[in-house]
């Protein structure tokens, strides 16, 4: 077994989703206020139970230390506030500690207060996470190697998905493939729609490849869109094609590609993720996982695929889709899952923070919990046999990092797997799967002959 764990000690300014949110090694939030040299006493952010995490830094406004007002530190254990400390600013570095007797995730969030004790609005770019007052954040993990998921897998999980897969793969593809304007010389780009049964929206996405690619010449490289009301990543499809891939950028929602952002925003308002949640065959998200299987079937039918290499990747919901693809399609050879969502959807069993979106469900009834167990990323990850790369950041409050780590540990022994951790990054593209990116780069360098102009 090859098992690797990487720790990223410098935040990167380029993320999964086109750098929507930017970080740096010393200034973690945009705005006038920042925490300079925010760090832990242990750079990798990993501690044993009973040890004390020591967090240090200095509040600054611009380049100058702040010597008025105060700094509020909110400490959360597994997503729940356990302590709030207000530190009087005197222009010198601060020091905050926290000790846990058990395994799990601790988060430190910092906000600036003025002389009257009012929170200072600092980072509007973070409003999407209700962090408009944030000036810095960092996290740590206790006893990471002992974290295990207590999720129950339905006894008929494999039979359920085997039947769904066989049903979907038995359907005629009847795909629509529309040639679009070439994005640049030598690259062909297509809009693809693969129908699903019933009145469900089809699997949709972009297909790109080098012009004139011959049969069985190209590795297949697919990216699944995160839970965003937006177009699939045309840039990914074109960029992967330039590397020498038969590239597909797939949507989760099934709307046509190439529309305006206004279109996706408007249409997305009609989506209610709680629809049908009481029934495993009626939950609205079943269609998303069906789209994964239909797009895989379509992609593998393309004559240019070399029938040997099949790479899937995604972040957040895209990471969950990547886990589904790797678990259910034995032809997948490499899976990349960055901050994968939909893991440990039963907080009553995990005793960890439920992924944020599921915390909005009014009541987790036995029927709902049963349904969610068939779509839980942990149960998909337990069935992955291919090479895989998992990444999380310790300031991710949407998909808790302890849930991702617990999911990583269920990937079967003997699987070539790598876990990447970053104490400073979180969701929305801030966590970059560095070893996965390196592996992809090496892969296409190894396959350099496929980059010949004539392909």
VMD Tcl script that draws the C-alpha trace (Angstrom):
set ca {
  {0.00 0.00 0.00}
  {1.18 3.49 -0.79}
  {-0.23 6.02 1.64}
  {0.91 9.64 1.59}
  {-0.02 12.66 3.67}
  {1.03 16.14 2.55}
  {0.90 19.40 4.50}
  {0.75 22.70 2.67}
  {2.56 25.38 4.64}
  {1.94 28.31 2.32}
  {-1.50 29.42 1.27}
  {-1.89 29.67 -2.50}
  {-3.59 32.46 -4.39}
  {-5.01 30.21 -7.05}
  {-7.82 27.79 -6.24}
  {-10.19 25.26 -7.72}
  {-12.78 27.74 -8.86}
  {-10.68 30.36 -10.62}
  {-9.36 31.88 -7.41}
  {-12.73 33.11 -6.20}
  {-11.28 33.71 -2.76}
  {-7.60 34.57 -2.31}
  {-5.31 33.87 0.61}
  {-1.65 34.42 1.42}
  {0.77 33.07 3.98}
  {0.44 36.01 6.37}
  {-2.73 37.89 5.42}
  {-5.72 35.61 5.39}
  {-8.52 38.05 4.60}
  {-9.00 41.03 2.34}
  {-9.62 44.49 3.79}
  {-7.75 47.06 5.87}
  {-7.31 44.73 8.85}
  {-5.30 41.52 8.78}
  {-3.47 39.11 11.02}
  {0.24 39.22 10.28}
  {2.25 36.04 10.83}
  {-0.81 34.07 11.89}
  {0.57 30.62 12.65}
  {0.47 27.61 14.94}
  {3.36 26.38 17.02}
  {3.26 23.23 14.89}
  {3.34 24.06 11.19}
  {1.41 21.00 10.00}
  {-1.46 21.70 12.41}
  {-1.46 18.15 13.80}
  {-1.54 17.42 17.52}
  {-2.00 14.52 19.89}
  {-4.89 14.50 22.35}
  {-3.93 16.36 25.49}
  {-1.50 18.69 23.74}
  {-2.06 22.43 23.53}
  {-2.43 24.20 20.20}
  {-0.73 27.58 20.42}
  {-1.83 30.18 17.89}
  {0.08 33.47 17.49}
  {-0.08 36.55 15.28}
  {-0.44 40.31 15.26}
  {-3.42 42.43 14.28}
  {-2.53 45.13 11.79}
  {-4.30 47.83 9.87}
  {-2.46 48.15 6.63}
  {1.18 47.68 7.61}
  {0.85 49.16 11.10}
  {0.22 47.23 14.34}
  {-3.11 48.06 15.96}
  {-2.93 49.48 19.49}
  {-6.57 50.37 20.11}
  {-9.76 48.38 20.39}
  {-9.53 44.62 20.75}
  {-9.26 41.36 18.86}
  {-11.93 38.70 19.30}
  {-10.90 35.07 18.99}
  {-13.71 32.56 18.50}
  {-12.65 28.97 19.13}
  {-14.81 26.19 17.71}
  {-14.61 22.47 18.38}
  {-16.08 20.43 15.52}
  {-17.91 23.51 14.31}
  {-19.45 24.49 17.66}
  {-18.29 27.56 19.59}
  {-16.56 26.48 22.79}
  {-14.84 29.71 23.79}
  {-14.73 33.40 22.88}
  {-11.82 35.56 24.01}
  {-11.42 39.32 23.60}
  {-7.78 40.38 23.58}
  {-6.94 44.04 24.20}
  {-4.78 45.43 21.36}
  {-1.49 46.91 22.54}
  {0.50 46.73 19.31}
  {2.26 43.49 20.26}
  {1.69 39.91 19.03}
  {-1.07 37.88 20.68}
  {-0.97 34.27 21.85}
  {-3.99 31.96 22.16}
  {-4.01 28.33 23.27}
  {-6.48 25.47 23.26}
  {-6.22 21.91 24.60}
  {-8.38 18.94 23.66}
  {-8.43 15.55 25.37}
  {-9.84 13.79 22.31}
  {-9.54 13.46 18.54}
  {-11.13 16.10 16.34}
  {-10.92 19.51 14.71}
  {-10.36 22.90 16.32}
  {-10.88 26.22 14.54}
  {-9.66 29.72 15.45}
  {-11.46 32.70 13.90}
  {-10.47 36.32 14.52}
  {-12.45 39.57 14.30}
  {-11.46 43.16 15.05}
  {-13.45 45.37 17.44}
  {-13.24 49.14 17.68}
  {-12.72 51.13 20.86}
  {-16.47 50.97 21.59}
  {-16.47 47.17 21.31}
  {-18.28 47.05 17.96}
  {-17.25 44.54 15.31}
  {-15.46 46.13 12.36}
  {-16.71 45.08 8.93}
  {-13.58 44.03 7.16}
  {-13.96 41.55 4.31}
  {-17.08 41.86 2.14}
  {-15.70 39.17 -0.18}
  {-16.41 36.68 2.61}
  {-20.08 37.59 3.05}
  {-21.06 34.32 1.38}
  {-19.85 32.56 4.54}
  {-21.13 35.29 6.89}
  {-17.54 36.27 7.56}
  {-17.64 39.94 6.71}
  {-15.93 40.75 10.01}
  {-13.20 38.16 9.62}
  {-9.56 39.22 9.77}
  {-7.95 35.79 10.00}
  {-8.58 32.12 10.60}
  {-6.57 28.95 11.09}
  {-7.23 25.41 12.32}
  {-5.71 22.25 13.69}
  {-6.51 18.55 14.03}
  {-6.11 16.26 17.02}
  {-5.21 12.58 16.62}
  {-5.90 12.65 12.89}
  {-4.89 9.03 12.37}
  {-7.52 7.81 14.82}
  {-10.48 9.59 13.21}
  {-12.91 7.03 11.90}
  {-16.39 7.36 10.49}
  {-19.22 5.64 12.40}
  {-21.60 5.94 9.46}
  {-23.78 2.92 8.77}
  {-23.88 1.68 5.21}
  {-27.18 0.14 4.05}
  {-26.91 -3.61 3.56}
  {-28.23 -3.26 0.03}
  {-26.03 -0.26 -0.89}
  {-24.11 -2.24 -3.52}
  {-27.22 -3.89 -4.92}
  {-28.99 -0.53 -5.09}
  {-26.24 1.16 -7.05}
  {-25.52 -1.89 -9.20}
  {-29.12 -1.87 -10.35}
  {-29.05 1.88 -11.03}
  {-25.79 1.64 -12.93}
  {-26.97 -1.27 -15.07}
  {-30.26 0.50 -15.79}
  {-28.48 3.69 -16.88}
  {-25.80 1.95 -18.89}
  {-28.40 -0.16 -20.69}
  {-30.13 2.92 -22.07}
  {-29.24 4.07 -25.57}
  {-27.02 7.13 -25.32}
  {-28.73 9.22 -28.00}
  {-26.44 12.07 -27.03}
  {-26.57 15.49 -28.61}
  {-23.12 16.78 -29.44}
  {-23.02 20.27 -30.92}
  {-19.78 21.59 -32.38}
  {-18.96 25.03 -31.00}
  {-16.56 27.61 -32.34}
  {-12.99 26.43 -31.90}
  {-11.66 28.15 -28.77}
  {-8.22 28.27 -30.36}
  {-6.41 26.72 -33.26}
  {-6.10 22.97 -33.03}
  {-8.75 22.46 -30.34}
  {-12.29 21.23 -30.98}
  {-15.03 22.12 -28.49}
  {-18.52 20.64 -28.18}
  {-21.64 21.10 -26.06}
  {-22.93 17.69 -24.94}
  {-26.32 16.52 -23.66}
  {-26.93 12.90 -22.63}
  {-30.59 12.15 -21.79}
  {-31.71 10.64 -18.51}
  {-34.85 8.54 -18.10}
  {-38.15 10.30 -17.45}
  {-38.47 14.05 -17.36}
  {-35.17 14.61 -15.55}
  {-32.74 17.11 -17.04}
  {-29.93 15.45 -19.04}
  {-26.27 15.09 -18.20}
  {-24.60 18.14 -19.75}
  {-21.12 19.48 -20.22}
  {-18.32 20.52 -22.52}
  {-16.25 18.07 -24.55}
  {-12.87 19.14 -25.91}
  {-10.01 17.43 -27.74}
  {-7.20 18.17 -30.14}
  {-8.27 18.36 -33.75}
  {-7.80 15.16 -35.67}
  {-7.33 12.93 -32.63}
  {-7.27 9.34 -33.83}
  {-9.08 6.36 -32.35}
  {-7.86 5.05 -28.98}
  {-5.23 7.77 -28.66}
  {-6.28 9.97 -25.73}
  {-6.66 9.56 -21.97}
  {-10.05 10.60 -20.62}
  {-9.99 13.45 -18.09}
  {-13.28 14.58 -16.51}
  {-14.15 17.37 -14.06}
  {-17.45 17.57 -12.17}
  {-18.88 20.97 -11.29}
  {-19.33 21.96 -7.66}
  {-22.69 23.02 -6.23}
  {-22.79 26.34 -8.02}
  {-25.48 27.79 -10.22}
  {-23.09 28.34 -13.09}
  {-21.82 26.97 -16.34}
  {-19.45 24.01 -16.44}
  {-15.79 24.91 -16.71}
  {-15.13 25.57 -20.37}
  {-11.61 26.62 -19.33}
  {-10.96 23.20 -17.80}
  {-12.12 21.35 -20.92}
  {-9.96 23.47 -23.24}
  {-6.93 23.39 -20.93}
  {-7.09 19.63 -20.49}
  {-7.47 19.14 -24.24}
  {-4.33 21.21 -24.81}
  {-2.47 18.85 -22.46}
  {-3.48 15.94 -24.66}
  {-6.67 14.72 -22.98}
  {-10.08 13.79 -24.18}
  {-11.63 16.28 -21.77}
  {-15.12 16.64 -20.33}
  {-16.32 19.34 -17.94}
  {-19.69 18.18 -16.59}
  {-22.46 20.05 -14.78}
  {-24.26 18.77 -11.70}
  {-27.56 20.47 -12.54}
  {-28.20 19.35 -16.10}
  {-28.82 22.77 -17.59}
  {-27.37 23.43 -21.07}
  {-23.83 24.77 -21.15}
  {-22.88 28.11 -22.66}
  {-25.70 30.17 -21.15}
  {-25.35 33.48 -19.33}
  {-24.71 33.64 -15.60}
  {-28.13 35.25 -15.25}
  {-29.67 32.13 -16.77}
  {-28.03 29.79 -14.25}
  {-28.83 32.06 -11.33}
  {-32.48 32.32 -12.32}
  {-32.94 28.64 -13.11}
  {-31.08 27.61 -9.99}
  {-33.64 29.33 -7.77}
  {-36.11 26.58 -8.60}
  {-33.86 23.88 -7.14}
  {-34.85 22.65 -3.67}
  {-32.37 20.08 -2.42}
  {-34.86 18.77 0.19}
  {-37.35 17.64 -2.47}
  {-38.00 13.90 -2.13}
  {-35.49 13.48 0.67}
  {-37.72 10.94 2.43}
  {-37.33 8.42 -0.40}
  {-34.02 7.16 -1.82}
  {-35.58 6.96 -5.30}
  {-37.16 10.41 -5.21}
  {-34.47 12.65 -3.75}
  {-33.75 15.40 -6.24}
  {-30.00 14.83 -5.97}
  {-30.33 11.30 -7.32}
  {-30.38 12.89 -10.77}
  {-26.97 14.45 -10.11}
  {-25.41 11.06 -9.43}
  {-27.24 9.60 -12.41}
  {-25.64 12.32 -14.54}
  {-22.23 11.15 -13.36}
  {-22.91 7.63 -14.59}
  {-24.48 8.77 -17.87}
  {-21.62 11.12 -18.67}
  {-19.11 8.36 -17.90}
  {-20.95 6.02 -20.25}
  {-20.97 8.66 -22.97}
  {-17.30 9.55 -22.50}
  {-16.22 5.92 -22.70}
  {-18.15 5.50 -25.93}
  {-16.02 8.11 -27.68}
  {-13.65 6.47 -30.18}
  {-10.73 8.72 -29.20}
  {-10.56 7.30 -25.65}
  {-7.56 5.04 -25.23}
  {-9.64 2.62 -23.13}
  {-6.93 2.63 -20.50}
  {-6.72 5.95 -18.60}
  {-9.76 7.59 -16.98}
  {-9.25 10.47 -14.54}
  {-12.07 12.12 -12.56}
  {-11.82 15.19 -10.35}
  {-13.92 17.74 -8.53}
  {-14.20 19.96 -5.49}
  {-17.00 20.03 -2.90}
  {-20.05 18.48 -4.61}
  {-17.71 17.80 -7.53}
  {-15.56 15.83 -5.09}
  {-18.59 13.78 -4.06}
  {-19.34 13.10 -7.72}
  {-15.73 12.07 -8.26}
  {-16.03 9.62 -5.34}
  {-19.22 8.23 -6.86}
  {-17.55 7.77 -10.23}
  {-14.51 6.05 -8.74}
  {-16.65 3.76 -6.59}
  {-19.16 2.71 -9.25}
  {-17.11 2.62 -12.45}
  {-14.21 0.14 -12.44}
  {-12.69 1.87 -15.47}
  {-11.75 4.94 -13.39}
  {-7.99 4.84 -12.84}
  {-7.39 8.04 -10.85}
  {-9.78 10.08 -8.67}
  {-9.20 13.55 -7.22}
  {-11.51 14.67 -4.40}
  {-10.92 18.14 -2.96}
  {-12.99 19.16 0.09}
  {-15.52 16.48 -0.95}
  {-19.05 17.23 0.22}
  {-21.88 14.91 1.29}
  {-19.77 12.99 3.82}
  {-21.14 11.85 7.18}
  {-24.65 13.11 6.57}
  {-25.88 11.72 9.89}
  {-24.49 14.04 12.59}
  {-26.24 12.00 15.28}
  {-23.87 9.15 14.57}
  {-20.72 11.06 13.73}
  {-21.02 13.54 16.64}
  {-19.31 15.97 14.32}
  {-20.67 19.02 12.59}
  {-22.95 18.06 9.72}
  {-22.00 19.62 6.38}
  {-23.59 23.06 6.46}
  {-26.26 22.51 3.82}
  {-27.70 19.48 5.63}
  {-27.92 21.42 8.88}
  {-30.80 23.35 7.30}
  {-33.03 20.28 7.07}
  {-35.84 20.94 9.61}
  {-35.80 17.41 11.04}
  {-33.51 14.49 10.27}
  {-36.20 11.80 10.34}
  {-35.30 8.08 10.08}
  {-36.60 8.13 6.50}
  {-34.36 11.05 5.53}
  {-31.31 9.51 7.21}
  {-31.96 6.26 5.36}
  {-32.10 8.10 2.03}
  {-28.93 10.06 2.71}
  {-26.99 6.91 3.55}
  {-27.23 5.83 -0.10}
  {-25.56 9.08 -1.21}
  {-23.06 9.54 1.61}
  {-19.57 10.17 0.21}
  {-18.07 8.03 2.98}
  {-19.92 5.00 1.63}
  {-18.66 5.71 -1.88}
  {-15.08 6.24 -0.67}
  {-15.14 2.86 1.09}
  {-15.49 1.26 -2.35}
  {-12.74 3.09 -4.23}
  {-10.04 0.82 -5.64}
  {-8.16 3.22 -7.92}
  {-5.37 5.67 -7.17}
  {-6.86 8.68 -5.40}
  {-6.02 12.07 -3.91}
  {-8.05 13.69 -1.14}
  {-7.57 17.23 0.21}
  {-9.06 19.40 2.94}
  {-8.28 22.60 4.82}
  {-8.66 23.22 8.53}
  {-10.73 26.39 8.14}
  {-13.44 24.75 6.02}
  {-16.69 25.40 7.85}
  {-18.89 24.15 5.01}
  {-17.42 20.65 4.67}
  {-15.79 19.90 8.03}
  {-12.20 18.67 7.61}
  {-12.64 15.92 10.22}
  {-15.40 14.46 8.04}
  {-13.09 14.46 5.02}
  {-10.27 12.85 7.01}
  {-12.62 10.18 8.37}
  {-13.76 9.50 4.81}
  {-10.18 9.19 3.65}
  {-9.53 6.51 6.25}
  {-12.32 4.27 4.88}
  {-10.67 4.05 1.46}
  {-9.59 0.40 1.40}
  {-6.13 -0.66 2.52}
  {-3.93 -1.45 -0.44}
  {-5.29 1.48 -2.43}
  {-2.71 4.01 -3.55}
  {-4.00 7.10 -1.76}
  {-2.74 10.52 -0.72}
  {-4.19 12.94 1.82}
  {-3.32 16.65 1.61}
  {-3.95 18.97 4.56}
  {-3.65 22.73 4.94}
  {-4.23 24.47 8.31}
  {-4.92 27.82 6.60}
  {-7.41 27.10 3.84}
  {-11.02 26.13 3.50}
  {-13.81 26.04 0.92}
  {-14.59 28.07 -2.22}
  {-11.41 27.15 -4.02}
  {-8.95 28.16 -1.31}
  {-7.78 24.58 -0.73}
  {-5.60 23.51 -3.62}
  {-4.91 19.78 -4.00}
  {-1.19 20.25 -4.53}
  {-0.09 16.59 -4.81}
  {-2.98 15.85 -7.19}
  {-1.99 18.74 -9.43}
  {1.59 17.47 -9.40}
  {0.40 13.97 -10.28}
  {-1.65 15.29 -13.22}
  {1.31 17.27 -14.47}
  {3.54 14.21 -14.28}
  {0.89 12.08 -15.97}
  {0.71 14.28 -19.03}
  {4.48 14.63 -19.16}
  {4.69 10.85 -19.22}
  {2.14 10.80 -22.02}
  {4.03 13.41 -24.00}
  {3.66 11.50 -27.29}
  {-0.08 12.22 -27.14}
  {0.69 15.90 -27.37}
  {1.97 15.58 -30.92}
  {0.46 18.26 -33.19}
  {-1.03 15.67 -35.50}
  {-3.32 14.29 -32.80}
}
mol new
graphics top color blue
foreach p $ca { graphics top sphere $p radius 0.5 }
foreach p [lrange $ca 0 end-1] q [lrange $ca 1 end] { graphics top cylinder $p $q radius 0.2 }
display resetview
